[in-house]
Amino acid sequence: MSTQACVPASIPVLRWAARRARLSDDDLAAHFRKWPLWLSGEAQPTLKQLEKFAHLTHTAIGYFFLPKPPTLELPVPDFRTLRDEALTEPSSDLLDTIYLCQQRQDWYRSHARLHGLPALAFVDSAHVQEAPVAVAQRMRQTLGLSSEARRQLPTWTDALRQLIAKAEDAGVMVMASSVVGSNSHRKLNVSEFRGFALADDLAPLVFLNGADSKSAQMFTLAHELAHLWLGATGVSDTQAGQVPEQPAERWCNQVAAELLMPLEELQMSYQPDAPIPDEIQRLAREFKVSTLVALRRLFDAGYISGDVLWQYYREEQERLRTLMERSSSGGDFYRSLGARTSKRFARAIVSSTLEGLTSFPDAFRMLGVRKTATFYEVARELGVTP
């Protein structure tokens, strides 16, 4: 078929693809002059235009020949508390991120079996009937975490980097990115999800939405690590102050809060005469958590009532919304590649490729690199080659 020939693209699927890609009619009319006519049925796209539209909306071109949109579901359990009806169907960005992480996990699981790596005892070692304080203490021991050491760190970024390194040392692949793969044009939406965990005793994986603030990512990482201890795979949009409907999510929130801000240490540090806004700022700086975590812990400790909690929680949410940290552009590509793909995973697949056990195309696809020179530079930066 000629690329200039018109094709009968399904109007309901065209609308569906545009909505999932969060593209308005004005956005699409700027790319496709006859977009309004496609929707009315007065005109049809050419095959070349449909291919361009499919690429723009990250939609498989075959879908456009269906009479109605397909039903796409998450390939993992969904623990999110959705605040927007439009998010009840996963975006292509979220789906593609999960698929990519599953491919990486499958590869690493095979790698671990090939090299005889032991199963990780902490995965699926806890249950929701256990006291969060007891589980958080076990997690601190496994991860080698110290609240006092975290207090000495100057910034939340340093604290997040330390927690990621501790998790990776324990055997968890931690991947953090604000975009799909390495595509800077496909930005992830924090309002859709904050992170997810893929539980596996050989290849546990946590993904963090890097578009979130560093302090929020700290809580998400702690929450997803609790998921691994529970052996529960799933997508989350959790926040410190939420009380999720699902028992497992409530439990993971409680464990995460105790892991980052132990109640016993809070009780020793708390200054009762300080105004609440000042106190949560001070505690957030001291424990390297978000002010929302600090506020929630004041409630957990019995220092403030539920009414006071939600009054300040709403005010603090609004303040943070205007001060939302944004991912900085630029920076060292190779360092960010290690963050996007997990240094543990990146070192393993680079080594495997150099040993001839993994093909270069597979490694390039999972690492998100395109050039051989870039691959070898990554190998040097990760310490795989001198």
C-alpha contacts under 8 A as a table, 3 or more apart, distances in Angstrom:
res1	aa1	res2	aa2	distance
1	M	5	A	7.00
2	S	5	A	5.31
2	S	47	L	7.36
3	T	46	T	6.33
3	T	47	L	4.71
3	T	48	K	4.81
4	Q	46	T	5.29
4	Q	47	L	6.19
4	Q	48	K	6.40
5	A	46	T	5.17
5	A	47	L	6.14
6	C	44	Q	5.77
6	C	45	P	5.41
6	C	46	T	3.97
6	C	47	L	6.09
7	V	44	Q	6.20
7	V	45	P	6.07
7	V	46	T	5.74
7	V	47	L	6.01
8	P	44	Q	6.20
8	P	45	P	7.62
8	P	65	F	7.18
9	A	13	V	7.84
9	A	14	L	7.32
9	A	44	Q	6.87
9	A	45	P	7.22
9	A	50	L	7.86
9	A	64	F	5.19
9	A	65	F	5.62
10	S	13	V	5.32
10	S	14	L	6.21
10	S	64	F	5.32
10	S	65	F	5.71
10	S	66	L	6.35
10	S	67	P	5.90
10	S	68	K	7.18
11	I	14	L	5.00
11	I	15	R	6.31
11	I	38	W	7.13
11	I	39	L	5.73
11	I	40	S	7.99
11	I	41	G	7.43
12	P	15	R	5.23
12	P	16	W	6.14
12	P	67	P	7.34
12	P	68	K	5.73
12	P	69	P	6.56
13	V	16	W	4.85
13	V	17	A	5.98
13	V	63	Y	7.06
13	V	64	F	5.71
13	V	66	L	7.33
13	V	67	P	7.50
13	V	68	K	5.80
13	V	69	P	4.90
14	L	17	A	5.27
14	L	18	A	6.26
14	L	39	L	7.64
14	L	64	F	6.77
15	R	18	A	5.20
15	R	19	R	6.19
15	R	39	L	7.62
16	W	19	R	5.15
16	W	20	R	6.19
16	W	69	P	6.51
17	A	20	R	5.21
17	A	21	A	6.19
17	A	57	T	6.11
17	A	59	T	6.71
18	A	21	A	5.19
18	A	22	R	6.17
18	A	23	L	5.32
18	A	24	S	7.15
18	A	57	T	6.44
19	R	22	R	4.95
19	R	23	L	6.17
19	R	24	S	7.57
20	R	23	L	7.80
20	R	57	T	7.64
20	R	91	S	5.61
20	R	92	S	7.08
21	A	57	T	5.25
21	A	58	H	7.50
21	A	91	S	7.08
21	A	92	S	7.35
23	L	27	D	5.86
23	L	28	L	6.65
24	S	27	D	5.07
24	S	28	L	6.37
25	D	28	L	5.18
25	D	29	A	5.95
25	D	35	W	7.63
25	D	36	P	7.68
26	D	29	A	5.04
26	D	30	A	6.31
27	D	30	A	5.42
27	D	31	H	7.01
28	L	31	H	5.15
28	L	32	F	5.86
28	L	35	W	6.60
29	A	32	F	4.85
29	A	33	R	5.12
29	A	34	K	6.90
29	A	35	W	5.38
29	A	36	P	7.25
30	A	33	R	6.41
32	F	35	W	5.32
32	F	49	Q	7.82
33	R	36	P	7.88
34	K	37	L	5.14
34	K	38	W	6.26
34	K	43	A	7.17
35	W	38	W	5.05
35	W	39	L	6.48
36	P	39	L	5.22
36	P	40	S	6.39
37	L	40	S	5.01
37	L	41	G	5.93
37	L	42	E	5.03
37	L	43	A	5.18
37	L	44	Q	7.57
38	W	41	G	5.14
38	W	42	E	6.26
38	W	43	A	5.06
38	W	44	Q	5.33
38	W	45	P	6.90
39	L	42	E	7.78
40	S	43	A	7.65
41	G	44	Q	6.88
45	P	48	K	7.87
45	P	49	Q	5.65
45	P	50	L	5.88
46	T	49	Q	5.07
46	T	50	L	6.11
47	L	50	L	5.02
47	L	51	E	6.12
48	K	51	E	5.12
48	K	52	K	6.29
49	Q	52	K	5.01
49	Q	53	F	6.10
50	L	53	F	4.91
50	L	54	A	6.02
50	L	61	I	7.49
51	E	54	A	5.06
51	E	55	H	6.21
51	E	61	I	6.66
52	K	55	H	5.11
52	K	56	L	6.10
53	F	56	L	4.98
53	F	57	T	6.13
54	A	57	T	5.29
54	A	58	H	5.67
54	A	59	T	4.89
54	A	60	A	6.31
54	A	61	I	5.61
55	H	58	H	4.99
55	H	59	T	6.57
56	L	59	T	7.92
58	H	92	S	6.51
59	T	63	Y	7.38
59	T	92	S	7.56
60	A	63	Y	5.81
60	A	64	F	7.91
61	I	64	F	5.79
61	I	65	F	7.92
62	G	65	F	5.81
62	G	66	L	7.48
63	Y	66	L	5.46
63	Y	69	P	7.14
63	Y	70	P	7.27
66	L	69	P	6.83
66	L	70	P	7.90
72	L	89	E	7.02
72	L	90	P	7.30
73	E	89	E	6.96
73	E	90	P	6.76
74	L	77	P	7.02
74	L	78	D	7.20
74	L	90	P	6.62
74	L	95	L	6.72
75	P	95	L	7.95
75	P	98	I	7.87
76	V	233	T	6.67
76	V	234	G	5.48
76	V	235	V	7.15
77	P	233	T	6.57
77	P	234	G	4.57
77	P	235	V	6.53
78	D	234	G	5.51
78	D	235	V	5.12
78	D	236	S	6.96
79	F	234	G	6.21
79	F	235	V	5.58
79	F	236	S	5.19
79	F	237	D	7.58
79	F	246	Q	7.30
79	F	249	E	7.01
80	R	193	F	7.30
80	R	235	V	6.47
80	R	236	S	4.82
80	R	237	D	5.16
80	R	238	T	7.03
81	T	237	D	6.83
81	T	238	T	7.76
81	T	244	P	7.01
81	T	245	E	7.98
82	L	85	E	7.20
82	L	87	L	6.78
82	L	88	T	6.98
82	L	192	E	7.67
83	R	87	L	7.88
84	D	87	L	5.52
84	D	88	T	7.37
85	E	88	T	5.56
86	A	89	E	6.81
87	L	90	P	6.19
87	L	91	S	7.49
87	L	192	E	6.40
90	P	94	L	6.31
90	P	95	L	6.54
91	S	94	L	5.37
91	S	95	L	6.31
92	S	95	L	5.02
92	S	96	D	5.85
93	D	96	D	5.30
93	D	97	T	6.13
93	D	180	V	6.13
93	D	186	R	6.93
93	D	187	K	7.75
93	D	188	L	6.53
94	L	97	T	5.13
94	L	98	I	6.27
94	L	180	V	7.90
94	L	188	L	7.31
94	L	193	F	7.98
95	L	98	I	5.22
95	L	99	Y	6.13
96	D	99	Y	5.02
96	D	100	L	6.07
96	D	180	V	7.05
97	T	100	L	5.23
97	T	101	C	6.23
97	T	180	V	5.71
97	T	181	G	6.82
98	I	101	C	5.12
98	I	102	Q	6.06
99	Y	102	Q	5.07
99	Y	103	Q	6.25
100	L	103	Q	5.11
100	L	104	R	6.32
100	L	181	G	7.53
100	L	366	M	7.18
101	C	104	R	5.00
101	C	105	Q	6.04
101	C	205	L	7.93
101	C	207	F	7.97
102	Q	105	Q	4.93
102	Q	106	D	6.02
102	Q	198	L	7.86
103	Q	106	D	5.12
103	Q	107	W	6.20
103	Q	366	M	7.64
104	R	107	W	5.13
104	R	108	Y	6.16
104	R	345	F	7.70
104	R	366	M	6.48
105	Q	108	Y	5.07
105	Q	109	R	6.02
105	Q	203	A	5.92
105	Q	204	P	7.55
105	Q	205	L	7.00
106	D	109	R	5.17
106	D	110	S	6.39
106	D	203	A	7.91
107	W	110	S	5.32
107	W	111	H	6.22
108	Y	111	H	4.79
108	Y	112	A	6.00
108	Y	203	A	6.12
108	Y	345	F	6.88
108	Y	348	A	7.75
108	Y	349	I	7.92
109	R	112	A	5.09
109	R	113	R	6.28
109	R	202	L	5.79
109	R	203	A	5.27
110	S	113	R	5.14
110	S	114	L	6.08
111	H	114	L	5.10
111	H	115	H	6.25
111	H	348	A	7.91
112	A	115	H	5.28
112	A	116	G	5.95
112	A	117	L	5.00
112	A	118	P	7.88
112	A	202	L	6.54
112	A	203	A	7.63
113	R	116	G	4.99
113	R	117	L	6.18
113	R	202	L	7.97
114	L	117	L	7.88
117	L	202	L	7.51
118	P	202	L	7.13
119	A	201	D	5.16
119	A	202	L	5.05
120	L	123	V	6.01
120	L	171	G	7.36
120	L	201	D	5.04
120	L	202	L	6.23
121	A	124	D	7.75
121	A	125	S	6.83
121	A	201	D	7.17
122	F	125	S	5.10
122	F	126	A	7.94
122	F	142	T	7.94
122	F	228	L	7.84
122	F	229	W	5.73
123	V	199	A	7.08
123	V	200	D	6.87
123	V	201	D	5.51
123	V	204	P	7.78
123	V	228	L	5.34
123	V	229	W	4.70
123	V	230	L	6.78
123	V	231	G	5.55
124	D	127	H	7.74
124	D	201	D	7.90
124	D	228	L	6.42
124	D	229	W	4.96
124	D	230	L	4.68
124	D	231	G	3.82
124	D	232	A	7.53
125	S	229	W	5.55
125	S	230	L	6.31
125	S	231	G	7.32
126	A	130	E	6.99
126	A	135	V	7.02
126	A	229	W	5.55
126	A	230	L	4.98
126	A	231	G	7.78
127	H	130	E	5.75
127	H	230	L	5.64
128	V	131	A	7.78
128	V	230	L	7.49
128	V	247	P	7.55
128	V	248	A	6.32
128	V	251	W	6.21
130	E	134	A	7.27
130	E	135	V	7.07
131	A	134	A	5.43
131	A	135	V	6.55
132	P	135	V	5.15
132	P	136	A	5.95
132	P	251	W	6.86
132	P	254	Q	6.03
132	P	255	V	4.72
132	P	258	E	7.19
133	V	136	A	5.18
133	V	137	Q	6.23
133	V	255	V	6.65
133	V	258	E	6.20
133	V	259	L	7.95
134	A	137	Q	5.18
134	A	138	R	6.47
135	V	138	R	5.10
135	V	139	M	6.20
135	V	255	V	6.88
136	A	139	M	4.97
136	A	140	R	6.19
136	A	255	V	5.51
136	A	256	A	7.30
136	A	258	E	6.11
136	A	259	L	4.97
137	Q	140	R	5.09
137	Q	141	Q	6.38
137	Q	259	L	7.16
138	R	141	Q	5.12
138	R	142	T	6.22
139	M	142	T	5.10
139	M	143	L	5.97
139	M	259	L	7.52
140	R	143	L	5.20
140	R	144	G	5.61
140	R	145	L	4.84
140	R	146	S	7.25
140	R	259	L	6.90
141	Q	144	G	5.08
141	Q	145	L	6.65
142	T	145	L	7.98
142	T	170	A	7.02
143	L	166	K	5.50
143	L	167	A	6.10
143	L	169	D	7.74
143	L	170	A	6.08
144	G	166	K	6.90
145	L	149	A	7.90
145	L	163	L	7.85
145	L	166	K	7.47
146	S	149	A	5.22
146	S	150	R	6.41
147	S	150	R	5.06
147	S	151	R	6.21
147	S	260	L	7.33
147	S	261	M	7.61
147	S	287	F	6.93
148	E	151	R	5.09
148	E	152	Q	6.72
149	A	152	Q	5.37
149	A	153	L	7.06
150	R	153	L	5.37
150	R	159	A	6.10
150	R	287	F	6.81
150	R	288	K	7.07
151	R	154	P	7.85
151	R	285	R	7.98
151	R	286	E	5.42
151	R	287	F	5.64
151	R	288	K	6.87
153	L	156	W	7.82
153	L	158	D	6.23
153	L	159	A	6.32
154	P	158	D	6.85
155	T	158	D	5.26
155	T	159	A	6.45
155	T	288	K	7.30
156	W	159	A	4.89
156	W	160	L	6.04
156	W	214	K	6.06
156	W	215	S	5.94
156	W	288	K	5.47
156	W	289	V	7.39
157	T	160	L	5.10
157	T	161	R	6.06
157	T	214	K	5.92
157	T	215	S	7.84
158	D	161	R	5.06
158	D	162	Q	6.10
159	A	162	Q	5.08
159	A	163	L	6.24
159	A	218	M	7.90
159	A	288	K	6.56
160	L	163	L	5.14
160	L	164	I	6.14
160	L	214	K	6.76
160	L	215	S	7.62
160	L	217	Q	7.43
160	L	218	M	5.67
161	R	164	I	5.16
161	R	165	A	6.17
162	Q	165	A	5.08
162	Q	166	K	6.17
163	L	166	K	5.07
163	L	167	A	6.18
163	L	218	M	7.80
164	I	167	A	5.14
164	I	168	E	6.14
164	I	174	V	6.44
164	I	221	L	7.99
165	A	168	E	5.08
165	A	169	D	6.06
166	K	169	D	5.10
166	K	170	A	6.33
167	A	170	A	5.11
167	A	171	G	6.55
167	A	172	V	5.41
167	A	173	M	7.57
167	A	174	V	7.35
168	E	171	G	5.05
168	E	172	V	4.67
168	E	173	M	5.66
168	E	174	V	6.57
168	E	342	S	7.89
168	E	343	K	7.83
168	E	344	R	6.51
169	D	172	V	7.24
171	G	203	A	7.61
171	G	204	P	7.35
171	G	344	R	7.96
172	V	203	A	6.94
172	V	204	P	5.18
172	V	205	L	5.68
172	V	206	V	7.26
173	M	203	A	7.23
173	M	204	P	6.23
173	M	205	L	4.68
173	M	206	V	6.25
173	M	342	S	5.43
173	M	343	K	7.64
173	M	344	R	6.10
173	M	345	F	6.47
174	V	205	L	5.92
174	V	206	V	4.88
174	V	207	F	5.93
174	V	208	L	7.64
174	V	339	A	7.57
174	V	341	T	7.50
174	V	342	S	5.14
175	M	205	L	7.63
175	M	206	V	6.22
175	M	207	F	4.76
175	M	208	L	6.24
175	M	339	A	5.79
175	M	340	R	4.90
175	M	341	T	5.09
175	M	342	S	4.89
176	A	207	F	5.64
176	A	208	L	4.55
176	A	209	N	5.98
176	A	210	G	5.35
176	A	339	A	5.69
176	A	340	R	4.85
176	A	341	T	7.36
176	A	342	S	7.81
177	S	180	V	7.45
177	S	181	G	7.76
177	S	207	F	7.95
177	S	208	L	6.60
177	S	209	N	5.64
177	S	210	G	4.39
177	S	211	A	7.17
177	S	339	A	7.38
177	S	340	R	5.18
178	S	187	K	5.85
178	S	188	L	5.36
178	S	209	N	5.54
178	S	210	G	4.16
178	S	211	A	4.56
178	S	212	D	7.94
178	S	327	S	7.59
179	V	182	S	6.55
179	V	183	N	6.12
179	V	184	S	5.75
179	V	185	H	7.42
179	V	186	R	5.38
179	V	187	K	4.28
179	V	188	L	5.18
179	V	210	G	7.83
180	V	183	N	5.65
180	V	184	S	7.45
180	V	186	R	5.60
180	V	187	K	6.51
180	V	188	L	6.73
181	G	340	R	7.72
181	G	368	G	6.27
182	S	368	G	5.54
182	S	369	V	7.98
183	N	186	R	5.68
183	N	187	K	7.98
184	S	187	K	6.48
188	L	209	N	6.92
188	L	211	A	6.75
189	N	192	E	5.44
189	N	193	F	6.82
189	N	209	N	7.97
189	N	211	A	7.21
190	V	193	F	5.32
190	V	194	R	5.58
190	V	209	N	6.71
190	V	211	A	6.34
190	V	212	D	6.19
190	V	237	D	7.88
191	S	194	R	7.57
191	S	237	D	7.56
192	E	237	D	7.02
193	F	209	N	7.26
193	F	235	V	7.03
193	F	236	S	5.90
193	F	237	D	4.54
194	R	208	L	6.24
194	R	209	N	5.07
194	R	212	D	7.22
194	R	217	Q	7.79
194	R	220	T	6.79
194	R	235	V	8.00
194	R	236	S	6.02
194	R	237	D	4.66
194	R	238	T	6.93
195	G	206	V	7.33
195	G	207	F	5.31
195	G	208	L	4.49
195	G	209	N	5.51
195	G	220	T	6.49
195	G	221	L	7.77
195	G	224	E	7.34
195	G	235	V	6.10
195	G	236	S	5.51
195	G	237	D	6.60
196	F	206	V	5.89
196	F	207	F	5.36
196	F	208	L	6.92
196	F	224	E	6.41
196	F	233	T	7.47
196	F	234	G	5.59
196	F	235	V	4.19
196	F	236	S	5.65
197	A	204	P	7.67
197	A	205	L	5.80
197	A	206	V	4.54
197	A	207	F	6.44
197	A	224	E	5.51
197	A	225	L	7.54
197	A	227	H	6.57
197	A	228	L	6.80
197	A	232	A	7.53
197	A	233	T	5.22
197	A	234	G	5.58
197	A	235	V	6.66
198	L	204	P	5.91
198	L	205	L	5.09
198	L	206	V	6.37
198	L	228	L	7.50
198	L	232	A	7.54
198	L	233	T	4.67
198	L	234	G	6.69
199	A	203	A	7.57
199	A	204	P	4.96
199	A	205	L	6.54
199	A	227	H	7.47
199	A	228	L	5.26
199	A	231	G	5.41
199	A	232	A	5.95
199	A	233	T	5.07
200	D	203	A	5.22
200	D	204	P	4.62
200	D	205	L	7.67
200	D	228	L	7.78
200	D	231	G	7.35
201	D	204	P	6.13
204	P	228	L	7.07
206	V	221	L	7.35
206	V	224	E	6.42
206	V	225	L	7.36
208	L	217	Q	6.62
208	L	220	T	7.07
208	L	221	L	6.85
209	N	212	D	6.04
209	N	217	Q	7.47
210	G	213	S	7.52
210	G	217	Q	7.39
210	G	327	S	7.25
211	A	326	R	6.59
211	A	327	S	6.18
212	D	216	A	6.30
212	D	217	Q	6.26
212	D	324	M	7.82
212	D	325	E	7.17
212	D	326	R	7.45
213	S	216	A	5.16
213	S	217	Q	6.13
213	S	324	M	6.40
213	S	325	E	5.04
213	S	326	R	6.97
214	K	217	Q	4.96
214	K	218	M	6.27
214	K	325	E	7.55
215	S	218	M	5.09
215	S	219	F	6.82
215	S	288	K	6.94
215	S	289	V	5.28
215	S	290	S	4.90
216	A	219	F	5.31
216	A	220	T	6.29
216	A	239	Q	7.66
216	A	289	V	7.52
216	A	290	S	6.13
217	Q	220	T	4.86
217	Q	221	L	5.94
218	M	221	L	5.26
218	M	222	A	6.29
218	M	289	V	6.84
219	F	222	A	5.09
219	F	223	H	6.02
219	F	239	Q	7.63
219	F	240	A	7.11
219	F	256	A	6.42
219	F	257	A	7.38
219	F	260	L	7.63
219	F	289	V	7.25
219	F	290	S	7.89
219	F	293	V	7.96
220	T	223	H	4.95
220	T	224	E	6.05
220	T	238	T	7.00
220	T	239	Q	7.62
221	L	224	E	5.13
221	L	225	L	6.05
222	A	225	L	5.12
222	A	226	A	6.32
222	A	255	V	7.88
222	A	256	A	4.79
222	A	257	A	7.89
222	A	259	L	7.11
222	A	260	L	7.43
223	H	226	A	5.13
223	H	227	H	6.53
223	H	252	C	5.38
223	H	253	N	5.85
223	H	255	V	7.20
223	H	256	A	4.92
224	E	227	H	4.82
224	E	228	L	6.52
224	E	252	C	7.63
225	L	228	L	5.03
225	L	229	W	6.43
226	A	229	W	5.03
226	A	230	L	6.17
226	A	252	C	5.40
226	A	255	V	6.57
226	A	256	A	6.73
227	H	230	L	4.92
227	H	231	G	5.96
227	H	232	A	5.14
227	H	233	T	6.80
227	H	252	C	6.50
228	L	231	G	4.71
228	L	232	A	6.03
228	L	233	T	7.35
229	W	232	A	7.83
238	T	242	Q	6.90
238	T	244	P	7.88
238	T	249	E	7.88
238	T	253	N	7.69
239	Q	242	Q	5.51
239	Q	253	N	7.97
240	A	253	N	6.65
240	A	257	A	7.40
240	A	292	L	6.08
240	A	293	V	5.20
240	A	296	R	6.84
241	G	292	L	6.30
241	G	293	V	6.83
241	G	296	R	5.78
241	G	313	Y	7.40
243	V	250	R	6.03
244	P	247	P	7.36
244	P	249	E	5.93
244	P	250	R	5.45
245	E	249	E	7.49
245	E	250	R	7.28
246	Q	249	E	5.35
246	Q	250	R	6.44
247	P	250	R	5.14
247	P	251	W	6.12
248	A	251	W	5.07
248	A	252	C	6.09
249	E	252	C	5.03
249	E	253	N	6.12
250	R	253	N	5.15
250	R	254	Q	6.31
251	W	254	Q	5.09
251	W	255	V	6.21
252	C	255	V	5.06
252	C	256	A	5.99
253	N	256	A	5.11
253	N	257	A	6.15
254	Q	257	A	5.24
254	Q	258	E	6.24
255	V	258	E	5.17
255	V	259	L	5.98
256	A	259	L	5.01
256	A	260	L	6.24
257	A	260	L	5.38
257	A	261	M	5.71
257	A	262	P	7.30
257	A	293	V	6.81
257	A	297	R	7.34
258	E	261	M	5.12
258	E	262	P	4.55
258	E	263	L	6.47
259	L	262	P	6.07
260	L	287	F	7.15
260	L	289	V	7.12
261	M	265	E	7.21
261	M	266	L	6.75
261	M	287	F	6.39
261	M	289	V	7.78
261	M	294	A	7.85
261	M	297	R	7.64
262	P	265	E	5.39
262	P	266	L	6.25
263	L	266	L	4.95
263	L	267	Q	6.16
263	L	297	R	7.31
263	L	301	A	6.72
264	E	267	Q	5.25
264	E	268	M	6.64
265	E	268	M	5.18
265	E	269	S	6.30
266	L	269	S	5.05
266	L	270	Y	5.77
266	L	297	R	7.98
267	Q	270	Y	5.41
267	Q	301	A	7.52
270	Y	279	E	7.94
270	Y	283	L	7.98
271	Q	274	A	5.84
271	Q	279	E	7.16
274	A	278	D	6.53
274	A	279	E	5.78
275	P	278	D	5.40
275	P	279	E	6.05
276	I	279	E	4.95
276	I	280	I	6.09
277	P	280	I	5.51
277	P	281	Q	6.37
277	P	312	Y	7.83
278	D	281	Q	5.20
278	D	282	R	6.25
279	E	282	R	5.08
279	E	283	L	6.08
280	I	283	L	5.05
280	I	284	A	5.87
280	I	291	T	5.44
280	I	292	L	7.92
280	I	294	A	5.38
280	I	295	L	5.90
281	Q	284	A	5.13
281	Q	285	R	6.29
281	Q	291	T	5.93
281	Q	294	A	7.97
282	R	285	R	5.23
282	R	286	E	6.15
283	L	286	E	4.94
283	L	287	F	5.99
283	L	288	K	7.88
283	L	289	V	7.93
283	L	291	T	7.59
283	L	294	A	6.16
284	A	287	F	5.46
284	A	288	K	5.32
284	A	289	V	4.85
284	A	290	S	5.49
284	A	291	T	5.23
284	A	293	V	7.69
284	A	294	A	5.88
285	R	288	K	5.07
285	R	289	V	6.97
289	V	293	V	6.28
289	V	294	A	6.98
290	S	293	V	5.28
290	S	294	A	6.53
291	T	294	A	4.93
291	T	295	L	6.04
291	T	316	E	7.57
292	L	295	L	5.02
292	L	296	R	6.10
292	L	313	Y	6.65
292	L	316	E	7.12
292	L	317	Q	7.71
293	V	296	R	5.10
293	V	297	R	6.14
294	A	297	R	5.15
294	A	298	L	6.37
295	L	298	L	5.22
295	L	299	F	6.67
295	L	309	L	6.80
295	L	312	Y	7.92
295	L	313	Y	7.20
296	R	299	F	5.18
296	R	300	D	6.26
296	R	309	L	6.98
297	R	300	D	4.73
297	R	301	A	6.02
298	L	301	A	5.18
298	L	302	G	6.38
298	L	303	Y	5.30
298	L	304	I	6.10
299	F	302	G	5.06
299	F	303	Y	5.71
299	F	304	I	5.00
299	F	305	S	6.30
299	F	306	G	6.95
299	F	309	L	6.48
300	D	303	Y	7.66
301	A	304	I	7.98
302	G	305	S	7.06
304	I	308	V	6.14
304	I	309	L	6.51
305	S	308	V	5.22
305	S	309	L	6.13
306	G	309	L	4.95
306	G	310	W	6.32
307	D	310	W	5.44
307	D	311	Q	6.16
308	V	311	Q	5.09
308	V	312	Y	6.23
309	L	312	Y	5.54
309	L	313	Y	5.78
310	W	313	Y	4.70
310	W	314	R	6.01
311	Q	314	R	5.65
311	Q	315	E	6.55
312	Y	315	E	4.99
312	Y	316	E	5.90
313	Y	316	E	5.09
313	Y	317	Q	6.02
314	R	317	Q	5.10
314	R	318	E	6.31
315	E	318	E	5.28
315	E	319	R	6.30
316	E	319	R	4.97
316	E	320	L	6.05
317	Q	320	L	5.16
317	Q	321	R	6.06
318	E	321	R	5.04
318	E	322	T	6.69
319	R	322	T	5.51
319	R	323	L	6.49
320	L	323	L	4.87
320	L	324	M	5.63
321	R	324	M	5.31
328	S	331	G	7.66
330	G	333	F	7.49
331	G	336	S	7.66
332	D	335	R	5.44
332	D	336	S	6.29
333	F	336	S	5.13
333	F	337	L	6.02
334	Y	337	L	4.87
334	Y	338	G	6.37
334	Y	378	V	6.02
334	Y	381	E	6.74
335	R	338	G	5.23
335	R	339	A	6.52
335	R	381	E	7.84
336	S	339	A	4.89
336	S	340	R	6.03
337	L	340	R	4.98
337	L	341	T	6.05
337	L	342	S	7.90
337	L	367	L	7.62
338	G	341	T	5.41
338	G	342	S	5.21
338	G	343	K	4.68
338	G	346	A	6.51
338	G	382	L	7.82
339	A	342	S	5.26
339	A	343	K	6.60
341	T	345	F	6.51
341	T	346	A	6.19
341	T	367	L	6.52
342	S	345	F	5.25
342	S	346	A	6.04
343	K	346	A	4.96
343	K	347	R	5.88
343	K	382	L	7.48
344	R	347	R	5.51
344	R	348	A	6.29
345	F	348	A	5.17
345	F	349	I	6.19
346	A	349	I	5.38
346	A	350	V	6.00
346	A	367	L	7.04
346	A	382	L	7.92
347	R	350	V	5.26
347	R	351	S	6.05
347	R	379	A	7.49
347	R	382	L	6.41
347	R	384	V	6.54
348	A	351	S	5.28
348	A	352	S	6.09
349	I	352	S	4.94
349	I	353	T	6.01
349	I	358	T	7.29
349	I	363	A	6.48
350	V	353	T	5.15
350	V	354	L	6.25
350	V	363	A	7.15
350	V	375	F	7.97
350	V	379	A	6.33
350	V	384	V	7.37
351	S	354	L	5.20
351	S	355	E	6.18
351	S	379	A	7.98
351	S	384	V	6.49
352	S	355	E	5.06
352	S	356	G	6.32
352	S	357	L	5.22
352	S	358	T	5.58
353	T	356	G	5.07
353	T	357	L	5.65
353	T	358	T	4.50
353	T	359	S	5.97
353	T	360	F	6.27
353	T	363	A	6.90
354	L	357	L	7.64
354	L	358	T	7.93
355	E	358	T	7.75
356	G	359	S	6.88
358	T	362	D	6.88
358	T	363	A	6.86
359	S	362	D	5.37
359	S	363	A	6.33
360	F	363	A	5.04
360	F	364	F	5.96
361	P	364	F	5.08
361	P	365	R	6.11
362	D	365	R	5.18
362	D	366	M	6.27
363	A	366	M	5.32
363	A	367	L	5.92
364	F	367	L	5.22
364	F	368	G	5.63
364	F	369	V	4.95
364	F	370	R	6.05
364	F	371	K	7.98
364	F	375	F	7.56
365	R	368	G	5.21
365	R	369	V	6.75
365	R	370	R	7.90
369	V	374	T	6.81
369	V	375	F	6.76
370	R	374	T	7.32
370	R	375	F	7.95
371	K	374	T	5.21
371	K	375	F	6.44
372	T	375	F	5.00
372	T	376	Y	6.39
373	A	376	Y	5.30
373	A	377	E	6.25
374	T	377	E	5.04
374	T	378	V	6.14
375	F	378	V	5.05
375	F	379	A	6.28
376	Y	379	A	4.88
376	Y	380	R	6.39
377	E	380	R	5.14
377	E	381	E	6.16
378	V	381	E	5.02
378	V	382	L	6.06
379	A	382	L	5.30
379	A	383	G	6.27
379	A	384	V	5.10
379	A	385	T	5.66
380	R	383	G	5.09
380	R	384	V	5.87
380	R	385	T	4.94
380	R	386	P	5.86
381	E	384	V	7.66
382	L	385	T	7.86
383	G	386	P	6.56
